[in-house]
Amino acid sequence: MSGQPRLTHVDATGAARMVDVGAKDVSVRTATARGRLLVAPSVVALLRGEGVPKGDALGVARVAGILGAKRVPDLVPLCHPIGLSGVVVELTVVDDAVEITAVTRTRDRTGVEMEALTAVAVAGLTLHDMVKAVDPAAVLTDVRVVEKTGGASGDWTRPDAAPGSTTPLPAVGDDPAPEPCPGLPPDARAVVVTVSDRSHSGSRPDRSGPLLAGLLGDLGFTVASVVVVPDAVDAIGDALRAAVTGSTDLVVTTGGTGFAPRDLTPEATRGVIERDAPGLVETLRAADRERVPTAILSRGLAGLRGGTIIVNLPGSPGGVRDGVRVLAPVIGHAVAQLRGGGEHADQPWLADQPV
């Protein structure tokens, strides 16, 4: 039956085939994979100290992992050649093993999970080769994908991933954090509201809320709090009303903007805002469409209540990053203007623009 899971690389006759991805959209995709090389205490001591007999084992393994990611179509017969835009491989020595993490990034028509997995495997095998004289019993194990973003299927995180285990490494290939936004008052304050039944119940860690708080801090906001609420209109509305009291300039929600029955953030936001700001969400959807084609399904809203701007962002870390990048060039001017300032003379690019 058509609804049953099937192997996409096998045709109706059972023969192997290379999937035609020509009709897929080009979009930004990332993958994170991890693995472990279990080693003897003597190897750990050498890696932390004078080194193994073959030289800089960790450095050589890191470079080998990057090379492995670039050669996946030559090693895995049905994988497509894609343009990798970034590969980072990190190796961390712990008490009984070397932890290996690879993060890959592309802007193409298919994902980069195999590139991340291959980078981990090749780095692990290279390290095994360099330590086998000391520990021939070393074991490469637990090679798996822990996170992927982008593509038609959207973002995915391994269900059994430990909290914080999928946090991107420095210089993984993600765009740099946005610079402080122009025109933002130095005392600007923000509140983050995460909308998620599972995060509220404690069954899944809140990854998007802390990420969003950090990005807003990079823009120059003082983030007063990160509040986690369930997917319920009353709970979301109460959190928004509590956030807009006092001196809060910006409230950004993450999560609950899709088509699922419990995606109720727009309905709650509609009951709180007094004036719409449609240009913000129209631009957010258009910009996110480049990374995730299903971004056009977001029902997020933006608007004003008193002296506070309220913006709904998606619940995925990728959607949060993209959203903040869209807001960065304009949110400072918006905050200043809502306070009664925001003179166009301070922003030459806006001087001749109607408001």
KEKE-3310 file (N, C-alpha, C; in steps of 0.2 Angstrom, whole numbers, plus 5000, padded with zeros to 4 digits):
npx = (5004:5002:5004:5012:5029:5043:5058:5067:5077:5076:5068:5052:5054:5063:5076:5091:5092:5096:5089:5079:5082:5079:5067:5066:5067:5080:5089:5095:5103:5108:5117:5121:5132:5137:5150:5160:5176:5181:5194:5210:5215:5229:5230:5222:5230:5241:5236:5232:5244:5260:5258:5254:5263:5262:5261:5252:5238:5224:5223:5226:5216:5205:5206:5206:5192:5185:5190:5184:5170:5169:5171:5160:5151:5159:5161:5149:5137:5124:5123:5121:5131:5135:5136:5146:5145:5151:5161:5164:5174:5176:5185:5185:5194:5189:5187:5187:5187:5187:5177:5168:5162:5153:5148:5139:5136:5125:5119:5108:5099:5097:5099:5112:5116:5123:5135:5139:5139:5149:5160:5162:5164:5176:5185:5185:5190:5203:5209:5209:5218:5230:5231:5232:5244:5246:5234:5226:5214:5204:5188:5177:5162:5144:5140:5130:5117:5112:5105:5096:5093:5082:5076:5062:5056:5059:5065:5074:5077:5087:5077:5082:5093:5104:5100:5106:5115:5115:5119:5126:5143:5156:5159:5154:5148:5137:5128:5136:5133:5121:5125:5124:5109:5105:5101:5095:5089:5100:5095:5086:5073:5069:5058:5057:5046:5043:5033:5027:5020:5028:5040:5036:5031:5042:5047:5054:5069:5070:5076:5075:5071:5081:5091:5085:5085:5099:5102:5095:5101:5113:5110:5109:5099:5093:5088:5075:5068:5065:5051:5042:5028:5013:5004:4992:4978:4974:4985:4996:4991:4991:5004:5009:5003:5008:5021:5021:5019:5025:5042:5045:5051:5051:5043:5046:5039:5042:5037:5022:5016:5011:5001:4996:4984:4986:4993:4993:4997:4996:4982:4981:4990:4983:4973:4979:4987:4986:4988:4991:5007:5010:5020:5032:5030:5027:5039:5047:5042:5044:5058:5062:5057:5067:5076:5068:5055:5042:5040:5031:5019:5018:5009:5011:5010:5013:5013:5008:5006:5002:5017:5025:5032:5026:5031:5029:5039:5044:5045:5057:5076:5082:5073:5071:5084:5084:5074:5078:5088:5081:5074:5085:5090:5080:5073:5078:5076:5062:5059:5064:5056:5043:5045:5044:5054:5067:5073:5074:5085:5095:5096:5102:5098:5084:5080:5072:5061:5044:5033)
npy = (4994:5012:5020:5013:5012:5013:5007:5020:5019:5007:5000:4995:4982:4978:4981:4990:5008:5025:5039:5051:5067:5079:5087:5092:5106:5118:5120:5126:5114:5104:5093:5083:5072:5058:5049:5036:5031:5018:5017:5011:5015:5019:5024:5035:5043:5045:5053:5064:5068:5066:5061:5049:5035:5037:5050:5066:5062:5066:5077:5073:5063:5072:5080:5069:5065:5076:5075:5063:5066:5073:5064:5055:5051:5043:5032:5027:5020:5025:5038:5055:5067:5081:5099:5103:5115:5117:5109:5102:5094:5087:5081:5074:5070:5059:5050:5036:5035:5042:5055:5059:5071:5077:5090:5094:5104:5110:5118:5112:5099:5088:5079:5080:5070:5057:5062:5068:5056:5048:5056:5055:5041:5039:5048:5041:5028:5032:5037:5025:5018:5025:5022:5009:5002:5003:5000:4988:4983:4993:5000:5006:5014:5017:5026:5038:5048:5063:5074:5083:5096:5106:5104:5095:5087:5094:5099:5087:5079:5067:5056:5050:5058:5066:5080:5095:5089:5090:5103:5115:5115:5127:5137:5128:5130:5137:5152:5167:5174:5187:5204:5217:5226:5240:5256:5251:5255:5256:5251:5241:5228:5211:5197:5179:5167:5150:5139:5124:5108:5096:5101:5109:5099:5093:5082:5084:5093:5111:5118:5128:5140:5144:5146:5156:5166:5169:5173:5185:5192:5194:5203:5214:5215:5215:5200:5197:5185:5168:5159:5144:5137:5127:5120:5129:5140:5149:5148:5152:5165:5171:5171:5180:5192:5194:5196:5208:5218:5232:5236:5230:5228:5219:5204:5188:5173:5155:5141:5132:5137:5130:5119:5109:5102:5106:5118:5133:5145:5157:5160:5163:5174:5183:5187:5195:5205:5223:5230:5226:5219:5216:5215:5211:5197:5192:5194:5186:5173:5173:5173:5162:5152:5149:5141:5130:5123:5121:5132:5141:5137:5141:5150:5160:5176:5194:5209:5223:5228:5240:5247:5237:5225:5210:5195:5180:5165:5150:5134:5127:5126:5130:5138:5148:5154:5159:5167:5177:5183:5189:5199:5206:5218:5228:5228:5236:5249:5248:5246:5258:5268:5264:5268:5282:5288:5285:5292:5296:5301:5295:5283:5282:5275:5274:5286:5292:5285:5281:5279)
npz = (5000:4997:5008:5017:5024:5014:5004:4997:4988:4981:4967:4959:4955:4964:4961:4964:4964:4959:4967:4959:4961:4955:4954:4967:4978:4979:4994:5011:5020:5034:5044:5059:5066:5077:5085:5094:5099:5107:5119:5127:5143:5142:5129:5130:5140:5132:5121:5128:5132:5127:5114:5102:5094:5080:5078:5077:5081:5083:5075:5062:5061:5061:5049:5040:5042:5037:5023:5020:5021:5009:4999:4998:4988:4980:4988:4994:4984:4979:4983:4980:4971:4980:4983:4996:5008:5020:5032:5048:5059:5075:5089:5104:5119:5131:5147:5144:5130:5113:5109:5094:5083:5069:5058:5045:5030:5017:5002:4993:4984:4991:5006:5019:5028:5026:5023:5035:5043:5037:5038:5052:5053:5045:5052:5064:5060:5055:5067:5074:5066:5070:5083:5085:5087:5101:5106:5101:5102:5101:5099:5087:5088:5090:5080:5073:5066:5074:5072:5060:5048:5038:5021:5013:5023:5034:5050:5061:5076:5085:5095:5107:5110:5121:5132:5126:5117:5104:5101:5090:5085:5087:5073:5064:5051:5051:5048:5054:5071:5071:5070:5083:5081:5071:5078:5089:5105:5120:5132:5128:5131:5131:5130:5129:5124:5124:5116:5119:5122:5126:5130:5141:5149:5152:5146:5134:5131:5131:5117:5107:5114:5123:5113:5105:5115:5117:5104:5103:5113:5107:5098:5105:5115:5132:5139:5148:5152:5149:5145:5147:5140:5139:5124:5123:5121:5132:5141:5133:5130:5142:5146:5136:5139:5152:5149:5142:5151:5160:5156:5144:5127:5116:5112:5109:5102:5101:5092:5089:5077:5066:5056:5064:5076:5089:5087:5092:5094:5085:5087:5100:5100:5092:5101:5109:5103:5098:5086:5070:5062:5048:5038:5044:5047:5034:5028:5035:5032:5018:5018:5026:5017:5008:5015:5021:5012:5017:5025:5021:5026:5039:5051:5058:5067:5069:5079:5088:5105:5115:5120:5115:5104:5097:5091:5082:5080:5071:5079:5077:5079:5067:5061:5071:5070:5057:5058:5067:5060:5050:5057:5062:5055:5056:5068:5078:5074:5074:5088:5093:5086:5091:5104:5102:5096:5085:5075:5057:5053:5059:5053:5038:5027:5028:5027:5016:5016:5017:5032)
capx = (5000:5006:5005:5017:5036:5047:5065:5067:5083:5074:5062:5046:5056:5068:5083:5094:5092:5098:5083:5079:5080:5079:5061:5066:5069:5087:5088:5100:5102:5113:5117:5126:5133:5142:5152:5165:5181:5183:5201:5212:5218:5236:5229:5220:5236:5245:5232:5232:5251:5265:5255:5254:5269:5262:5261:5246:5232:5218:5224:5226:5209:5200:5207:5203:5185:5183:5191:5179:5164:5170:5171:5154:5148:5164:5161:5142:5136:5118:5123:5122:5137:5132:5141:5147:5148:5155:5161:5168:5175:5179:5187:5186:5196:5186:5191:5188:5185:5187:5170:5169:5156:5154:5143:5140:5131:5125:5113:5107:5092:5096:5102:5120:5117:5128:5142:5141:5141:5155:5165:5163:5167:5183:5189:5186:5195:5210:5211:5210:5225:5235:5232:5232:5250:5246:5228:5223:5207:5200:5182:5173:5155:5138:5140:5123:5114:5108:5101:5097:5089:5081:5073:5055:5054:5060:5070:5073:5082:5086:5073:5086:5098:5104:5100:5112:5120:5115:5121:5131:5149:5158:5162:5151:5146:5131:5130:5138:5127:5119:5128:5119:5105:5106:5095:5092:5091:5104:5092:5080:5072:5065:5056:5056:5040:5043:5026:5028:5018:5033:5045:5033:5030:5049:5049:5059:5072:5068:5082:5074:5070:5088:5095:5083:5087:5106:5103:5092:5106:5119:5108:5109:5093:5093:5083:5072:5066:5063:5045:5039:5021:5010:5001:4985:4977:4974:4992:5000:4989:4993:5011:5010:5000:5012:5027:5021:5018:5032:5046:5047:5051:5050:5041:5046:5037:5044:5033:5015:5013:5009:4994:4993:4978:4988:4997:4988:5001:4993:4976:4983:4993:4978:4969:4983:4989:4981:4989:4995:5013:5010:5026:5037:5029:5027:5046:5049:5040:5048:5065:5063:5056:5074:5079:5063:5050:5036:5039:5025:5013:5018:5003:5014:5008:5017:5009:5009:5002:5005:5024:5028:5032:5026:5033:5029:5043:5043:5048:5064:5081:5084:5068:5073:5090:5082:5069:5082:5092:5077:5073:5090:5091:5074:5070:5081:5072:5055:5058:5065:5050:5038:5046:5043:5060:5069:5073:5077:5092:5100:5097:5101:5094:5077:5078:5067:5056:5037:5032)
capy = (5000:5018:5023:5010:5014:5009:5009:5024:5017:5001:5001:4991:4976:4976:4983:4996:5014:5031:5043:5057:5073:5085:5091:5095:5113:5119:5123:5124:5108:5103:5086:5082:5064:5057:5042:5035:5026:5016:5015:5009:5021:5021:5028:5042:5046:5047:5058:5070:5070:5067:5059:5042:5034:5039:5058:5070:5057:5069:5082:5069:5061:5078:5081:5063:5065:5081:5072:5057:5069:5076:5058:5051:5048:5038:5027:5025:5020:5028:5045:5060:5072:5088:5104:5104:5122:5117:5103:5103:5088:5088:5075:5076:5064:5058:5045:5029:5035:5049:5057:5061:5074:5080:5094:5096:5109:5111:5121:5108:5096:5082:5080:5079:5065:5053:5065:5068:5049:5046:5060:5052:5035:5040:5050:5035:5023:5035:5037:5018:5016:5028:5020:5002:4999:5004:4997:4985:4981:4999:4999:5012:5012:5022:5031:5039:5055:5065:5080:5086:5102:5108:5099:5095:5084:5098:5097:5081:5077:5060:5056:5048:5063:5069:5087:5099:5085:5092:5110:5116:5117:5133:5137:5122:5132:5141:5159:5170:5178:5194:5210:5222:5229:5247:5260:5248:5258:5252:5247:5237:5222:5206:5191:5174:5162:5144:5135:5116:5103:5092:5105:5111:5094:5090:5076:5086:5099:5117:5120:5134:5146:5147:5148:5163:5171:5170:5177:5192:5195:5196:5209:5220:5215:5211:5196:5196:5178:5163:5156:5139:5136:5122:5123:5130:5147:5153:5148:5157:5172:5174:5172:5186:5198:5195:5198:5215:5223:5235:5240:5225:5231:5214:5197:5183:5166:5150:5135:5132:5141:5126:5117:5104:5104:5110:5123:5138:5152:5163:5161:5166:5180:5187:5189:5200:5211:5228:5232:5221:5221:5210:5215:5206:5189:5191:5194:5180:5167:5173:5171:5155:5148:5147:5135:5125:5125:5121:5138:5145:5134:5145:5154:5165:5183:5199:5215:5228:5229:5246:5249:5231:5221:5203:5191:5173:5162:5143:5130:5123:5130:5133:5143:5153:5157:5162:5173:5183:5186:5194:5204:5210:5225:5232:5228:5241:5255:5247:5248:5266:5271:5263:5272:5289:5290:5281:5297:5293:5304:5290:5278:5285:5270:5275:5294:5294:5280:5282:5275)
capz = (5000:4996:5014:5020:5023:5008:5003:4991:4983:4977:4963:4960:4954:4969:4959:4967:4959:4962:4967:4955:4965:4951:4956:4974:4979:4982:5001:5015:5024:5039:5048:5064:5067:5082:5086:5099:5098:5114:5119:5133:5147:5140:5124:5133:5142:5126:5117:5132:5134:5122:5108:5100:5090:5073:5078:5079:5079:5083:5070:5056:5061:5059:5042:5037:5042:5032:5017:5020:5019:5002:4995:4999:4981:4978:4993:4994:4977:4977:4986:4975:4972:4981:4985:5003:5009:5026:5036:5054:5063:5082:5092:5111:5123:5138:5151:5141:5123:5110:5106:5087:5081:5063:5056:5038:5028:5010:4999:4987:4983:4995:5013:5020:5033:5024:5023:5042:5045:5034:5042:5059:5052:5043:5057:5069:5057:5055:5074:5076:5063:5073:5090:5086:5090:5108:5108:5095:5104:5101:5096:5084:5090:5091:5074:5071:5065:5080:5071:5053:5047:5031:5016:5013:5029:5040:5055:5065:5082:5088:5101:5113:5111:5128:5132:5124:5113:5097:5100:5085:5087:5084:5066:5060:5045:5052:5048:5061:5074:5069:5073:5086:5076:5071:5081:5095:5112:5124:5137:5125:5134:5127:5133:5125:5126:5121:5116:5118:5127:5128:5134:5147:5153:5154:5142:5129:5133:5127:5114:5104:5118:5125:5107:5104:5120:5115:5098:5104:5117:5102:5094:5110:5120:5138:5139:5155:5154:5144:5148:5143:5141:5134:5118:5125:5120:5138:5144:5129:5130:5149:5146:5132:5143:5158:5146:5139:5156:5162:5151:5138:5120:5111:5115:5103:5104:5096:5092:5089:5072:5060:5055:5069:5080:5095:5085:5093:5095:5082:5090:5107:5099:5090:5106:5113:5099:5096:5080:5066:5059:5043:5035:5048:5046:5027:5026:5039:5028:5012:5019:5028:5011:5005:5019:5022:5008:5021:5029:5019:5030:5045:5052:5063:5067:5072:5080:5093:5111:5119:5118:5114:5098:5098:5084:5082:5076:5071:5085:5076:5080:5061:5060:5075:5067:5051:5060:5070:5054:5046:5061:5065:5052:5057:5074:5082:5072:5076:5095:5094:5084:5095:5110:5100:5093:5079:5069:5051:5052:5062:5048:5032:5022:5029:5027:5011:5015:5021:5037)
cpx = (5004:5008:5010:5024:5039:5054:5065:5072:5082:5068:5057:5048:5061:5075:5085:5093:5094:5092:5084:5077:5079:5073:5061:5069:5076:5086:5094:5098:5108:5112:5122:5126:5138:5144:5158:5170:5183:5190:5204:5215:5225:5235:5227:5225:5240:5242:5232:5239:5255:5263:5257:5260:5268:5261:5254:5240:5226:5218:5223:5219:5204:5200:5204:5195:5182:5184:5186:5172:5164:5170:5165:5152:5153:5164:5154:5139:5130:5118:5124:5128:5133:5138:5141:5149:5151:5155:5166:5168:5178:5180:5189:5188:5193:5190:5192:5187:5187:5180:5172:5162:5158:5148:5144:5134:5131:5119:5112:5100:5091:5100:5110:5121:5122:5135:5144:5143:5148:5161:5167:5167:5174:5187:5191:5191:5202:5213:5213:5217:5230:5236:5233:5238:5250:5240:5224:5216:5202:5194:5178:5165:5150:5139:5133:5122:5111:5104:5102:5092:5088:5078:5065:5052:5055:5065:5069:5079:5081:5082:5077:5092:5098:5103:5106:5117:5120:5116:5126:5137:5151:5161:5160:5149:5140:5133:5132:5132:5127:5123:5123:5116:5105:5100:5092:5094:5095:5101:5086:5080:5068:5063:5054:5050:5041:5036:5027:5025:5023:5038:5042:5032:5037:5051:5053:5062:5070:5075:5081:5074:5077:5092:5092:5085:5094:5106:5100:5098:5112:5116:5108:5103:5095:5087:5081:5071:5065:5057:5043:5032:5018:5006:4993:4984:4978:4981:4996:4998:4991:5000:5013:5008:5005:5019:5027:5020:5025:5036:5049:5046:5049:5048:5042:5044:5041:5040:5026:5012:5011:5002:4991:4988:4980:4993:4993:4991:4998:4986:4977:4985:4988:4974:4973:4985:4984:4982:4993:5002:5014:5017:5032:5036:5029:5035:5049:5048:5044:5055:5066:5061:5062:5077:5074:5057:5043:5035:5033:5019:5013:5012:5005:5011:5013:5012:5011:5004:5005:5012:5028:5027:5031:5027:5032:5034:5042:5047:5055:5070:5083:5079:5069:5079:5088:5078:5073:5086:5088:5075:5078:5091:5086:5072:5072:5077:5065:5054:5059:5059:5044:5038:5045:5049:5061:5069:5077:5084:5097:5101:5096:5098:5087:5075:5072:5061:5049:5037:5025)
cpy = (5006:5021:5019:5012:5010:5012:5013:5022:5010:5002:4995:4984:4973:4978:4990:5002:5020:5036:5049:5063:5079:5089:5094:5102:5113:5123:5122:5119:5107:5096:5086:5074:5064:5050:5042:5030:5024:5014:5014:5015:5023:5025:5035:5046:5049:5053:5064:5072:5071:5064:5052:5041:5037:5047:5061:5066:5061:5074:5078:5066:5066:5079:5075:5063:5070:5078:5067:5060:5071:5070:5053:5048:5043:5031:5023:5026:5024:5035:5049:5065:5078:5093:5106:5112:5123:5110:5104:5096:5089:5082:5077:5070:5064:5052:5038:5029:5042:5050:5061:5065:5077:5083:5096:5100:5110:5116:5118:5105:5090:5083:5078:5074:5060:5056:5066:5061:5047:5050:5057:5045:5035:5043:5045:5030:5026:5035:5030:5016:5019:5026:5013:4999:4999:5000:4994:4983:4987:4998:5005:5010:5018:5027:5031:5046:5057:5071:5081:5092:5103:5102:5099:5092:5088:5096:5091:5081:5070:5060:5054:5053:5066:5077:5091:5095:5087:5100:5111:5118:5123:5132:5131:5124:5136:5148:5162:5173:5185:5199:5214:5226:5237:5251:5257:5252:5253:5248:5243:5230:5218:5200:5186:5169:5156:5141:5128:5112:5099:5095:5107:5105:5091:5084:5077:5092:5105:5119:5127:5140:5149:5149:5155:5168:5174:5175:5184:5196:5197:5202:5215:5220:5212:5207:5194:5189:5174:5159:5150:5137:5130:5125:5123:5138:5151:5153:5153:5164:5175:5175:5179:5192:5199:5198:5206:5220:5226:5237:5235:5228:5226:5207:5193:5176:5162:5144:5137:5136:5137:5124:5111:5106:5108:5116:5130:5145:5158:5165:5165:5173:5185:5190:5194:5206:5216:5231:5227:5224:5216:5210:5211:5199:5188:5190:5187:5174:5167:5171:5164:5150:5145:5141:5129:5127:5125:5127:5142:5142:5137:5150:5160:5172:5188:5205:5218:5228:5234:5247:5243:5227:5214:5200:5184:5170:5154:5140:5127:5128:5133:5139:5149:5157:5162:5168:5179:5186:5191:5200:5209:5217:5230:5233:5234:5248:5254:5249:5255:5270:5270:5267:5280:5292:5288:5286:5294:5296:5299:5284:5280:5281:5271:5282:5296:5289:5282:5277:5275)
cpz = (5000:5003:5019:5019:5017:5008:4997:4986:4980:4973:4963:4959:4959:4967:4962:4961:4963:4961:4963:4960:4962:4952:4962:4973:4982:4989:5005:5020:5028:5042:5053:5066:5073:5082:5092:5097:5105:5114:5126:5137:5145:5134:5126:5136:5137:5122:5121:5134:5128:5115:5107:5095:5083:5072:5080:5077:5079:5077:5063:5056:5059:5052:5038:5037:5037:5025:5015:5018:5012:4997:4995:4993:4979:4982:4994:4988:4975:4980:4980:4976:4974:4983:4992:5004:5016:5030:5042:5058:5070:5085:5100:5115:5130:5141:5148:5133:5120:5107:5099:5085:5074:5061:5049:5035:5020:5008:4993:4988:4987:5001:5013:5026:5032:5024:5030:5045:5043:5037:5048:5058:5050:5048:5062:5066:5057:5062:5076:5073:5067:5080:5091:5088:5098:5110:5102:5096:5104:5097:5093:5085:5090:5086:5072:5070:5072:5078:5063:5053:5040:5027:5017:5020:5035:5044:5059:5070:5084:5094:5107:5114:5118:5127:5131:5119:5106:5096:5095:5088:5084:5077:5062:5053:5045:5051:5054:5064:5072:5073:5077:5081:5077:5074:5087:5101:5116:5129:5135:5129:5130:5132:5128:5128:5121:5122:5114:5123:5130:5132:5141:5152:5156:5150:5136:5131:5128:5123:5110:5108:5120:5119:5105:5108:5118:5109:5099:5109:5112:5099:5099:5115:5126:5138:5146:5157:5148:5148:5144:5145:5137:5128:5119:5124:5126:5141:5140:5130:5137:5149:5142:5136:5149:5155:5144:5144:5157:5156:5145:5131:5115:5115:5108:5105:5099:5097:5091:5083:5066:5060:5060:5073:5086:5093:5086:5095:5092:5085:5096:5105:5096:5095:5110:5109:5098:5089:5076:5063:5053:5039:5038:5046:5038:5025:5029:5035:5022:5013:5021:5022:5008:5008:5019:5017:5011:5025:5027:5023:5037:5046:5057:5062:5070:5073:5086:5099:5115:5116:5117:5108:5100:5091:5086:5077:5076:5077:5083:5077:5073:5060:5064:5072:5061:5053:5063:5065:5050:5050:5063:5061:5054:5064:5079:5081:5074:5083:5096:5092:5088:5102:5108:5097:5086:5073:5063:5050:5055:5058:5041:5026:5022:5028:5022:5011:5019:5026:5039)
residu = (MET:SER:GLY:GLN:PRO:ARG:LEU:THR:HIS:VAL:ASP:ALA:THR:GLY:ALA:ALA:ARG:MET:VAL:ASP:VAL:GLY:ALA:LYS:ASP:VAL:SER:VAL:ARG:THR:ALA:THR:ALA:ARG:GLY:ARG:LEU:LEU:VAL:ALA:PRO:SER:VAL:VAL:ALA:LEU:LEU:ARG:GLY:GLU:GLY:VAL:PRO:LYS:GLY:ASP:ALA:LEU:GLY:VAL:ALA:ARG:VAL:ALA:GLY:ILE:LEU:GLY:ALA:LYS:ARG:VAL:PRO:ASP:LEU:VAL:PRO:LEU:CYS:HIS:PRO:ILE:GLY:LEU:SER:GLY:VAL:VAL:VAL:GLU:LEU:THR:VAL:VAL:ASP:ASP:ALA:VAL:GLU:ILE:THR:ALA:VAL:THR:ARG:THR:ARG:ASP:ARG:THR:GLY:VAL:GLU:MET:GLU:ALA:LEU:THR:ALA:VAL:ALA:VAL:ALA:GLY:LEU:THR:LEU:HIS:ASP:MET:VAL:LYS:ALA:VAL:ASP:PRO:ALA:ALA:VAL:LEU:THR:ASP:VAL:ARG:VAL:VAL:GLU:LYS:THR:GLY:GLY:ALA:SER:GLY:ASP:TRP:THR:ARG:PRO:ASP:ALA:ALA:PRO:GLY:SER:THR:THR:PRO:LEU:PRO:ALA:VAL:GLY:ASP:ASP:PRO:ALA:PRO:GLU:PRO:CYS:PRO:GLY:LEU:PRO:PRO:ASP:ALA:ARG:ALA:VAL:VAL:VAL:THR:VAL:SER:ASP:ARG:SER:HIS:SER:GLY:SER:ARG:PRO:ASP:ARG:SER:GLY:PRO:LEU:LEU:ALA:GLY:LEU:LEU:GLY:ASP:LEU:GLY:PHE:THR:VAL:ALA:SER:VAL:VAL:VAL:VAL:PRO:ASP:ALA:VAL:ASP:ALA:ILE:GLY:ASP:ALA:LEU:ARG:ALA:ALA:VAL:THR:GLY:SER:THR:ASP:LEU:VAL:VAL:THR:THR:GLY:GLY:THR:GLY:PHE:ALA:PRO:ARG:ASP:LEU:THR:PRO:GLU:ALA:THR:ARG:GLY:VAL:ILE:GLU:ARG:ASP:ALA:PRO:GLY:LEU:VAL:GLU:THR:LEU:ARG:ALA:ALA:ASP:ARG:GLU:ARG:VAL:PRO:THR:ALA:ILE:LEU:SER:ARG:GLY:LEU:ALA:GLY:LEU:ARG:GLY:GLY:THR:ILE:ILE:VAL:ASN:LEU:PRO:GLY:SER:PRO:GLY:GLY:VAL:ARG:ASP:GLY:VAL:ARG:VAL:LEU:ALA:PRO:VAL:ILE:GLY:HIS:ALA:VAL:ALA:GLN:LEU:ARG:GLY:GLY:GLY:GLU:HIS:ALA:ASP:GLN:PRO:TRP:LEU:ALA:ASP:GLN:PRO:VAL)
# end
